[in-house]
Amino acid sequence: MPARLRPPPEIVPTPGELLLILRTVLIGRDEQLAELRAALGDPGLVVVAGPAGIGKTALAHATGLPLLATGALATLRHRPGLPLTRALRAPVPVDDVPLAAEAVRARLRDRVLLVDDVQWADPYTLAVLAAVAPVARVVVTLRMPAPVAERLRAAAAHWLDLPPLAPEAAAQLCADPAVLARAGGNPLALTVLPAAPDLAAAGSPLTYAAATLVAELPVPARTALAALGLLGRPVPAGLLGPGVADLVAGGLAAEGPDGIAVREPYVAEVAAGVLPAAERAAMHARLGAVLPDGIEAARHLIAAGSRKAAAARATLAAEAATTAGERATALLVAESADPALALPAAVACAAAGMPAEVLRLLTGLGGDGPAGRVSVATLRAGALVDLGRAAEADAELRAVSVDVTAVPAEVAAAHAVASVRAALGTDPEVACALAEFALADLGVGAPPALLAAHATALRAAGRDGWDAAARTAMEAAAAAGDRVAERLAGAALIAGLRNTLRVAEAGDLASELAAAAAADGAYSAELQFRAEALWAALHADGALDEVLRSAGALLDRTAPPDARALLLATLALAHADAGGLPTARALLGRAGPAARDRTVRWVWAEAAWLDGHAVAARDAADALPGRDLAAGLALLTGRWARQDTPADADEPPPRSGALGRIGVGPIALTVAAWDAGGAGLVDAAAVWDGKMVRERVRCLLGAGLAGSVESLLAAEQLAAEAGLAALLGRVRRALRAHGVSRRPTERAGGLSPREREVLALVGEGLSTRRIAELLGVTRHAAETYVKSAMATLGARTRTEAAVRAAALSTPVGA
């Protein structure tokens, strides 16, 4: 290295030495370090932001926490999830955000995921980080300013802006007053400024110092450093030429598992930036010719001005792509080189679920001939529906309706599917009519997607035949090998069965489809179907213990929003019914976005009633009008809440004219029995058999409150068998009013300290896996402790055992 880059030791070590020191040593950052450690104490996304060279990565490493470190790469942003793949040393799924998040969470264990230079991360990686953050500790470093900053700020649990070093801390790195004045507290500037001969030069001190350092390098080393700056990632030494040895010897680069990497990326970026334009274009062209990744090569060819060659490389990459996302990304690069490729790029983006890109690509594009115009309008309409703009989608489709009669059948079918989807957002009856017209026109050639859309429209409109239509769509999709359409039709059928209280059917179908989705690797669909199966098991079979065990384990994983909401509602209701009302309240209290889900809102009202908060339960139930199952169940919760608030006895309860439309006979029969003063509740209880055990118990309880001891005894037996501890307590209070009392079944002795410890964690709502992790035992050992404690206490469920253990541990009168 040139002599001028070796300042006297009393001023500062060599640049290479200090570049290494900056990765491992922090000075004067105790306050920020403590803040970062505290922020990483709980799951969440933590952002450390600041300009280049300020010490963001050093701060993360200085926490002393176990890290799984990776970094985003500027020129490989087209590779979805690449930073995660580099961190895990294994491929992550690129078409399923929850599955990728679960893969990250499972491999992190107790470590913290560190993603450097997140400003270069691809959109898929950002989505996975947002999905995994609620259940894992994630810290990212962000070079400011950055366009992605606002998105990260909205998702971050904690944001730390890293300030410059205080003067006294900076003085520990460098004793030269001129350097200190020029560096402005930037550690990297303090590293490289001593090598700069002219400290009075204008401009950014960091940029100026880095440029001076680069200028002093031998030409081969400078060329290799500039190539690393253009690449923005580690590469094999063979791509960089003979200057690599000087870079490594000088401490500016090091060899890692991915090849040669610079120690400070900003220095390499400056090296690339100071190249004359002609030399930079030539280097881009050379890299485009030798890089094996077609999309990365195409980007360099575009930068070199070779747009035709770039479009050809990117198109070849699209043809070789194995996923919809990879194909869409490749064609987006191809289109940036050749705008004539906008339509195929839009088709690929639509298949990959990128509606905003579809609209951008099709702006101003009309299409050639009727088929072209209809195809473009259909693509735009589908993207608009995905973005929640159904009225605009409908207008797009109407504008080309006269052309539909002159297009091939497959184009007309795609137009019909888009039309039905658009109408579903505004008028399900219109959606039904459009689907029926298209089916009549296409006959046996109708695609499974149209059949599934028709079934969804029938169910949304409350019309008969939706279940048969959904089954037909599933069969057609299975015969055509269209797994996506089969799952969509199946999801519509299950939702309809659940909404009409055909619980056992819904559970059986959900279990079947969950197994099929698991075999296909469709993680999101699998979790959705498993959530549906657990909901059905809870209500049809009263399978409290299975739900408490399985739903809790699934909630520990990363799930799609719909599946998470249903799992949360199922688990919270199971805890509440089993007597674990504090745990149910805690679950509902940290529901996050799922708190807006209608089923979760009903469970909140029901848990409030079980917990004795009748007014809150009444108000929450009354706030759920509608024509779905949640509205019907809320109507029943509201009736029970009014039973417990005598001041409201004269207030007429709300009615629902939608009950008959959705076919929930048991709810309608129960409401009618309430309106008749309780007469008929025994008959209503019989209708709930096989549908919802808890509502059957409540009808019998209601009949008992009207004077039937026999109904109370039947309710007691059923609640005890199902483990419905909260309802059982109400039933026994009613029995005591009739002079019937029961001996307590709890046995105070026999619990070991470890069993009490395990039950305390069960009471907090933790899964067996999480309990085992906390206590340092195997899952089998944790489950054995739970079962032993249940047997000792005579409890039927885990939660009942936890509740009894807590009661026995609480002093009388406490």
TORVO-404139 format. One record per residue (C-alpha): x, y, z. Coordinates in steps of 0.5 Angstrom, whole numbers, padded with zeros to 4 digits, always signed. Example, Ala and Ser with C-alpha at 12.3 -4.5 7.8 and 13.67 -1.06 7.14 Angstrom:
+0025-0009+0016
+0027-0002+0014
REM end
This chain:
+0000+0000+0000
+0003+0007-0002
+0007+0010+0004
+0002+0016+0004
-0004+0011+0007
+0001+0009+0013
+0000+0015+0018
+0004+0016+0024
+0002+0011+0029
+0001+0017+0034
-0005+0019+0030
-0009+0013+0027
-0007+0006+0025
-0007+0004+0018
-0014+0005+0014
-0014-0003+0014
-0013-0004+0021
-0018+0001+0023
-0024-0001+0018
-0023-0008+0022
-0023-0004+0029
-0030-0001+0027
-0033-0007+0026
-0031-0010+0033
-0030-0004+0037
-0035+0002+0040
-0033+0008+0043
-0038+0013+0047
-0044+0009+0045
-0046+0006+0051
-0053+0010+0051
-0055+0007+0044
-0052+0000+0046
-0056+0000+0052
-0062+0002+0048
-0061-0003+0042
-0060-0009+0047
-0067-0007+0051
-0070-0006+0044
-0068-0013+0042
-0071-0016+0049
-0077-0018+0046
-0080-0020+0039
-0080-0014+0034
-0077-0011+0028
-0071-0006+0030
-0068-0001+0025
-0061+0002+0026
-0061+0008+0022
-0056+0013+0020
-0051+0015+0014
-0045+0011+0011
-0040+0010+0016
-0043+0012+0022
-0043+0005+0026
-0049+0001+0025
-0047-0006+0024
-0042-0005+0029
-0047-0003+0034
-0051-0009+0033
-0045-0014+0034
-0043-0010+0040
-0050-0012+0043
-0046-0019+0045
-0053-0022+0043
-0052-0029+0039
-0053-0026+0031
-0055-0030+0025
-0052-0024+0020
-0054-0023+0013
-0054-0017+0008
-0058-0015+0002
-0054-0014-0004
-0055-0008-0009
-0055-0011-0015
-0058-0018-0013
-0065-0014-0011
-0068-0019-0017
-0067-0025-0013
-0073-0026-0008
-0071-0027-0001
-0063-0028-0003
-0061-0025+0004
-0065-0030+0008
-0062-0035+0004
-0055-0033+0005
-0057-0032+0013
-0060-0039+0013
-0055-0043+0008
-0061-0046+0005
-0066-0044+0000
-0073-0040+0003
-0079-0041-0001
-0080-0035-0006
-0088-0035-0007
-0091-0036+0000
-0089-0031+0005
-0091-0034+0012
-0088-0040+0010
-0081-0037+0009
-0082-0033+0015
-0083-0040+0019
-0077-0042+0016
-0073-0036+0018
-0076-0037+0025
-0075-0044+0026
-0068-0043+0024
-0067-0037+0029
-0068-0041+0035
-0066-0036+0041
-0061-0032+0036
-0063-0025+0033
-0063-0024+0025
-0059-0018+0023
-0060-0016+0016
-0055-0011+0014
-0056-0005+0008
-0063-0007+0008
-0064-0001+0003
-0062-0006-0002
-0067-0011+0000
-0072-0014-0005
-0080-0013-0003
-0080-0020-0002
-0075-0020+0003
-0078-0014+0007
-0085-0018+0007
-0082-0024+0010
-0078-0019+0015
-0085-0016+0017
-0088-0023+0018
-0083-0026+0022
-0082-0020+0027
-0088-0021+0031
-0085-0028+0033
-0077-0027+0033
-0072-0021+0034
-0070-0018+0028
-0065-0012+0027
-0064-0009+0020
-0059-0003+0019
-0061+0002+0014
-0057+0007+0010
-0060+0014+0010
-0063+0017+0007
-0067+0011+0003
-0074+0011+0000
-0076+0005+0004
-0075+0008+0010
-0082+0010+0011
-0085+0003+0010
-0080+0001+0015
-0082+0006+0020
-0089+0004+0020
-0087-0004+0021
-0081-0002+0026
-0082-0004+0034
-0076+0001+0035
-0073+0006+0031
-0066+0008+0033
-0062+0014+0029
-0055+0013+0030
-0052+0020+0032
-0044+0022+0030
-0039+0020+0036
-0039+0026+0041
-0032+0030+0041
-0029+0026+0046
-0031+0019+0044
-0028+0021+0037
-0022+0024+0040
-0020+0017+0042
-0020+0014+0035
-0016+0020+0032
-0012+0025+0036
-0011+0030+0030
-0015+0036+0031
-0016+0038+0023
-0018+0031+0022
-0023+0031+0028
-0026+0038+0025
-0027+0035+0018
-0030+0028+0020
-0036+0031+0024
-0036+0025+0029
-0037+0020+0023
-0032+0014+0025
-0031+0012+0018
-0029+0019+0016
-0024+0018+0022
-0021+0012+0019
-0020+0015+0012
-0019+0022+0013
-0012+0022+0016
-0010+0019+0009
-0012+0025+0005
-0007+0031+0004
-0012+0036+0003
-0016+0037+0009
-0019+0044+0007
-0022+0041+0001
-0030+0042+0000
-0035+0037+0000
-0037+0031+0004
-0031+0029+0009
-0033+0022+0008
-0033+0022+0000
-0027+0026+0000
-0023+0022+0004
-0025+0015+0001
-0024+0018-0006
-0017+0020-0004
-0016+0013-0001
-0018+0010-0008
-0014+0015-0012
-0008+0012-0008
-0009+0005-0010
-0005+0002-0015
-0009+0001-0022
-0011-0006-0021
-0013-0005-0014
-0017+0001-0016
-0020-0003-0021
-0022-0009-0017
-0025-0004-0012
-0029-0001-0017
-0032-0007-0020
-0034-0009-0012
-0037-0002-0012
-0041-0004-0018
-0043-0011-0016
-0045-0009-0009
-0044-0016-0007
-0038-0021-0006
-0036-0025-0012
-0030-0030-0014
-0024-0027-0014
-0023-0029-0021
-0028-0024-0023
-0024-0018-0020
-0017-0019-0024
-0010-0018-0021
-0012-0012-0016
-0015-0017-0011
-0009-0019-0007
-0007-0011-0006
-0014-0010-0003
-0014-0016+0002
-0007-0014+0004
-0009-0007+0005
-0015-0009+0009
-0020-0006+0005
-0023-0013+0003
-0023-0020+0005
-0025-0027+0003
-0031-0030+0006
-0036-0036+0004
-0039-0032-0002
-0032-0029-0005
-0028-0023-0004
-0032-0018+0000
-0030-0010+0002
-0030-0009+0009
-0034-0002+0008
-0038-0002+0002
-0039+0005+0002
-0031+0006+0000
-0032+0001-0006
-0038+0005-0008
-0034+0011-0008
-0029+0008-0012
-0034+0006-0018
-0037+0013-0017
-0030+0017-0019
-0029+0012-0025
-0030+0016-0032
-0036+0015-0035
-0033+0011-0041
-0029+0007-0036
-0035+0005-0032
-0039+0004-0038
-0034-0001-0040
-0034-0004-0034
-0041-0005-0034
-0041-0009-0041
-0035-0013-0038
-0039-0015-0032
-0045-0016-0036
-0042-0021-0041
-0039-0025-0035
-0044-0026-0030
-0048-0032-0030
-0054-0029-0027
-0058-0027-0033
-0062-0022-0029
-0056-0019-0026
-0052-0019-0032
-0058-0015-0036
-0058-0010-0031
-0050-0009-0032
-0052-0009-0040
-0057-0004-0039
-0052+0001-0035
-0047+0000-0041
-0052+0002-0046
-0053-0005-0049
-0061-0005-0048
-0062-0010-0054
-0057-0015-0051
-0060-0014-0044
-0067-0015-0046
-0065-0022-0049
-0061-0024-0043
-0067-0022-0038
-0072-0026-0043
-0068-0032-0043
-0068-0032-0035
-0075-0031-0035
-0076-0037-0040
-0071-0041-0035
-0075-0039-0028
-0078-0044-0024
-0083-0039-0020
-0088-0034-0022
-0084-0029-0018
-0078-0030-0022
-0081-0030-0028
-0084-0023-0027
-0078-0020-0024
-0074-0022-0030
-0079-0020-0035
-0079-0013-0031
-0072-0012-0033
-0073-0014-0040
-0079-0009-0040
-0074-0004-0038
-0069-0005-0043
-0075-0006-0049
-0082-0003-0047
-0085-0007-0053
-0085-0013-0047
-0090-0009-0043
-0095-0014-0044
-0092-0021-0043
-0089-0017-0037
-0096-0015-0034
-0098-0022-0035
-0093-0025-0031
-0094-0020-0026
-0101-0022-0025
-0099-0029-0024
-0094-0027-0019
-0099-0023-0015
-0096-0016-0017
-0102-0011-0018
-0099-0005-0018
-0094-0007-0023
-0099-0009-0028
-0102-0002-0027
-0096+0001-0029
-0094-0003-0035
-0101-0003-0038
-0101+0005-0037
-0103+0008-0044
-0103+0001-0047
-0109-0001-0051
-0108-0008-0054
-0108-0010-0062
-0115-0012-0064
-0121-0014-0060
-0117-0020-0057
-0111-0015-0055
-0116-0010-0052
-0120-0015-0048
-0114-0018-0045
-0111-0011-0043
-0117-0009-0040
-0118-0016-0036
-0111-0015-0033
-0112-0008-0031
-0119-0010-0028
-0116-0016-0024
-0110-0012-0021
-0115-0006-0019
-0120-0012-0016
-0113-0014-0012
-0112-0007-0010
-0119-0006-0007
-0122-0002-0013
-0128-0006-0016
-0132+0000-0019
-0126+0002-0023
-0125-0005-0025
-0132-0006-0027
-0131+0000-0031
-0125-0003-0035
-0129-0009-0037
-0135-0005-0039
-0131-0001-0044
-0129-0007-0048
-0135-0011-0047
-0137-0010-0055
-0131-0014-0056
-0132-0020-0052
-0136-0023-0057
-0130-0023-0062
-0125-0026-0058
-0123-0033-0057
-0126-0037-0051
-0120-0037-0046
-0120-0030-0047
-0127-0029-0046
-0127-0034-0040
-0121-0029-0037
-0126-0023-0038
-0132-0027-0035
-0128-0029-0028
-0125-0022-0028
-0132-0019-0028
-0135-0024-0023
-0129-0022-0018
-0131-0014-0019
-0138-0015-0018
-0137-0019-0012
-0134-0013-0009
-0140-0009-0010
-0147-0013-0011
-0146-0021-0011
-0153-0021-0014
-0150-0018-0021
-0144-0023-0020
-0148-0029-0020
-0152-0026-0026
-0145-0025-0030
-0142-0032-0028
-0149-0036-0030
-0149-0032-0037
-0141-0034-0038
-0142-0041-0036
-0148-0042-0041
-0144-0039-0046
-0138-0043-0045
-0141-0049-0043
-0137-0055-0041
-0131-0051-0043
-0131-0047-0037
-0125-0046-0033
-0125-0048-0026
-0123-0041-0024
-0130-0039-0027
-0134-0045-0023
-0130-0043-0017
-0132-0035-0018
-0139-0037-0019
-0140-0041-0013
-0137-0036-0009
-0142-0031-0012
-0148-0036-0010
-0145-0036-0003
-0144-0029-0002
-0151-0027-0005
-0154-0032+0000
-0157-0036-0006
-0159-0044-0006
-0154-0048-0009
-0147-0045-0007
-0145-0052-0004
-0146-0056-0010
-0143-0051-0015
-0137-0051-0010
-0136-0058-0010
-0137-0058-0018
-0131-0053-0018
-0127-0057-0014
-0128-0063-0018
-0127-0060-0024
-0120-0056-0022
-0118-0063-0019
-0119-0066-0026
-0115-0061-0029
-0110-0061-0024
-0111-0054-0022
-0109-0054-0015
-0110-0047-0014
-0117-0047-0017
-0119-0053-0012
-0116-0050-0006
-0120-0043-0008
-0127-0047-0009
-0125-0051-0003
-0124-0045+0002
-0131-0042-0001
-0134-0049+0001
-0131-0049+0008
-0133-0042+0009
-0140-0043+0007
-0141-0049+0011
-0138-0046+0017
-0143-0040+0016
-0149-0045+0016
-0147-0049+0022
-0145-0055+0018
-0139-0056+0023
-0138-0063+0022
-0138-0063+0014
-0133-0056+0014
-0128-0060+0019
-0128-0066+0015
-0127-0062+0009
-0122-0058+0012
-0118-0063+0015
-0118-0067+0008
-0115-0060+0004
-0110-0059+0009
-0107-0065+0008
-0107-0064+0001
-0104-0057+0001
-0099-0060+0006
-0097-0065+0001
-0096-0059-0005
-0092-0055+0000
-0098-0050+0000
-0096-0047+0007
-0101-0041+0007
-0107-0046+0005
-0105-0051+0010
-0105-0047+0016
-0112-0044+0013
-0115-0051+0013
-0112-0053+0019
-0115-0047+0023
-0122-0049+0020
-0121-0056+0022
-0120-0054+0029
-0125-0049+0030
-0130-0055+0027
-0127-0059+0033
-0128-0054+0038
-0135-0053+0037
-0138-0060+0034
-0134-0065+0038
-0132-0060+0044
-0125-0062+0043
-0122-0057+0048
-0115-0060+0050
-0114-0062+0042
-0115-0054+0041
-0111-0052+0047
-0105-0056+0044
-0106-0055+0037
-0108-0048+0036
-0103-0045+0041
-0097-0049+0037
-0100-0046+0030
-0100-0039+0033
-0093-0040+0035
-0092-0040+0028
-0092-0035+0022
-0099-0035+0019
-0103-0031+0014
-0108-0026+0017
-0114-0030+0016
-0111-0036+0019
-0108-0032+0025
-0115-0029+0026
-0119-0036+0026
-0114-0039+0030
-0114-0033+0035
-0121-0034+0036
-0121-0041+0037
-0116-0041+0042
-0118-0035+0046
-0125-0038+0046
-0123-0045+0048
-0119-0042+0054
-0125-0038+0056
-0129-0044+0056
-0124-0048+0060
-0124-0043+0065
-0118-0039+0063
-0121-0033+0062
-0114-0029+0064
-0111-0032+0059
-0116-0031+0054
-0116-0024+0055
-0109-0023+0054
-0109-0027+0048
-0115-0022+0045
-0111-0016+0048
-0105-0017+0044
-0109-0019+0038
-0106-0014+0033
-0110-0013+0027
-0114-0019+0028
-0118-0015+0033
-0122-0013+0027
-0124-0020+0025
-0131-0021+0026
-0130-0028+0029
-0125-0025+0034
-0130-0019+0036
-0135-0024+0038
-0130-0028+0042
-0129-0022+0045
-0136-0021+0047
-0137-0028+0049
-0131-0028+0054
-0133-0021+0057
-0140-0025+0058
-0136-0031+0061
-0132-0026+0066
-0138-0023+0069
-0138-0016+0065
-0145-0016+0062
-0145-0009+0060
-0139-0010+0056
-0141-0016+0053
-0148-0013+0051
-0145-0007+0048
-0139-0011+0044
-0145-0016+0041
-0149-0010+0039
-0144-0007+0035
-0144-0014+0030
-0150-0013+0026
-0150-0017+0019
-0152-0023+0016
-0146-0028+0018
-0145-0033+0023
-0141-0028+0028
-0147-0023+0027
-0152-0029+0029
-0147-0031+0035
-0147-0024+0037
-0154-0024+0038
-0154-0030+0042
-0149-0027+0047
-0153-0020+0047
-0159-0024+0050
-0155-0027+0055
-0152-0021+0057
-0158-0018+0058
-0161-0023+0062
-0155-0021+0067
-0157-0014+0067
-0164-0013+0070
-0164-0005+0068
-0164-0007+0061
-0170-0012+0062
-0175-0007+0059
-0171-0005+0053
-0172-0009+0046
-0167-0013+0044
-0164-0012+0037
-0167-0017+0032
-0164-0020+0025
-0168-0021+0019
-0162-0024+0016
-0162-0030+0020
-0166-0034+0015
-0162-0032+0009
-0156-0035+0012
-0160-0041+0014
-0157-0042+0021
-0163-0045+0024
-0161-0047+0031
-0159-0039+0032
-0166-0037+0029
-0170-0043+0033
-0166-0040+0040
-0168-0033+0038
-0175-0035+0038
-0175-0039+0044
-0172-0033+0048
-0177-0028+0045
-0182-0033+0048
-0180-0032+0055
-0175-0039+0055
-0180-0044+0052
-0177-0048+0047
-0170-0048+0049
-0170-0055+0050
-0172-0056+0043
-0167-0051+0041
-0161-0055+0045
-0163-0061+0041
-0162-0058+0035
-0155-0055+0037
-0153-0063+0038
-0147-0064+0033
-0146-0056+0031
-0144-0053+0038
-0143-0056+0044
-0143-0050+0048
-0149-0047+0045
-0153-0053+0047
-0151-0053+0054
-0153-0045+0054
-0160-0047+0052
-0160-0052+0057
-0158-0047+0062
-0163-0042+0060
-0169-0048+0060
-0166-0049+0067
-0166-0042+0069
-0174-0042+0067
-0175-0047+0072
-0173-0054+0069
-0168-0058+0074
-0168-0063+0069
-0165-0059+0064
-0160-0056+0069
-0157-0063+0071
-0157-0065+0063
-0153-0058+0062
-0148-0060+0068
-0147-0067+0065
-0145-0064+0058
-0141-0059+0061
-0137-0063+0065
-0136-0068+0060
-0134-0063+0055
-0129-0059+0060
-0133-0053+0059
-0131-0050+0066
-0134-0043+0066
-0141-0045+0064
-0141-0051+0069
-0140-0046+0074
-0146-0042+0072
-0150-0049+0071
-0148-0051+0078
-0150-0044+0081
-0156-0045+0078
-0157-0052+0081
-0155-0049+0088
-0161-0044+0088
-0165-0051+0087
-0162-0054+0093
-0157-0058+0089
-0150-0058+0091
-0143-0061+0089
-0137-0063+0093
-0131-0060+0090
-0126-0065+0086
-0120-0061+0087
-0115-0065+0091
-0110-0060+0094
-0104-0065+0095
-0099-0069+0090
-0097-0063+0085
-0089-0063+0085
-0086-0056+0084
-0084-0058+0077
-0092-0059+0076
-0094-0053+0079
-0089-0049+0075
-0091-0052+0068
-0098-0051+0070
-0097-0044+0071
-0094-0043+0064
-0100-0047+0061
-0104-0041+0065
-0100-0036+0061
-0103-0039+0054
-0096-0042+0052
-0095-0048+0048
-0092-0055+0050
-0086-0053+0045
-0085-0046+0048
-0086-0049+0056
-0080-0054+0054
-0076-0049+0051
-0076-0044+0057
-0075-0050+0062
-0070-0053+0058
-0073-0060+0058
-0076-0064+0052
-0083-0063+0049
-0084-0070+0052
-0082-0069+0059
-0086-0062+0059
-0093-0066+0056
-0091-0071+0061
-0091-0066+0067
-0098-0063+0064
-0101-0070+0064
-0099-0072+0071
-0102-0066+0074
-0108-0066+0070
-0109-0073+0073
-0107-0071+0080
-0112-0065+0080
-0118-0069+0076
-0118-0064+0071
-0120-0066+0064
-0116-0060+0060
-0109-0057+0061
-0113-0050+0062
-0117-0053+0067
-0111-0056+0071
-0108-0049+0070
-0114-0046+0073
-0115-0051+0079
-0107-0050+0081
-0108-0043+0081
-0114-0043+0085
-0110-0048+0090
-0104-0043+0090
-0108-0037+0092
-0109-0036+0099
-0116-0036+0102
-0119-0029+0102
-0113-0026+0097
REM end
